[in-house]
Amino acid sequence: MTNNPHGPAHQPDPAGSTQMFRAFVDEGAPQRQPAPAASGPRVGLIVGVVAAIAIIAGVAWLAMS
């Protein structure tokens, strides 16, 4: 005999399962914090650009001497 989950002999309560699943998911979900407002260019970008310029200047200086 095949296992028919939609048959009249065995029908689980879908609403109860859904409520239990949602309670489980909501319990373990991390609390979301609001994203910080973007305030101008990022420090990492500025540091990267300054470092790239310094390296290029250093290589050019060594090549000219």
N, C-alpha and C positions, 0 to 999 in steps of 0.2 A: 504494500500500500504506500502511495506517495505521501509526502508530508506537505500538505496544503495549508499555509498559514492563514489563508482567507476562508477556510472551511468553517462550518458551524460548530464542529466539535471542540476546537481550540482557538479562541480568539482573545489575545491579550488586550488589556485596556490601553489604547494608544495615548489617551490624555494623561493617564497616570505616569506612563513611561516618559512622556515629554516633560511633564512637570519635574520629575526626578532628575532628568538629564539637565534641564535648565538650572536647577538648584545646584547640581554638581559643577556645571561650567561656571556659573556666576560666583560660586564659592572660591574657586581656584583662580579666577581671572585677576590679573594685576590691576590695580587702580590706575586709571589714566590721569596723567597730569597735563595741564594745558601747556602747549608749546610756547617757548619763550618768543617774545616779539623780536623780529629781525631788526638789529640796530646797526646799520652800516655794514661795511665789509668785515669779514671775519679776520681774526688775528692771525690764524694759520696761513691764510692767503697772503697777507702782507709780509709775514716772515719769509714765506717761500719766494715771493718776488724779490725781496731784498737780498736773500741768499743767492738767488740766480744771478742777479745783477753783480753782486760781489764776486762770484765765481767767474763770470764772463770778463769782468774788469781785471781780475787777477791773471787770467789766461792771456788776455790782450797785453797786459803789462809785461808778462814774461816773454811773449812773442816779440815785443818791440825792443827789448833790451838785449 
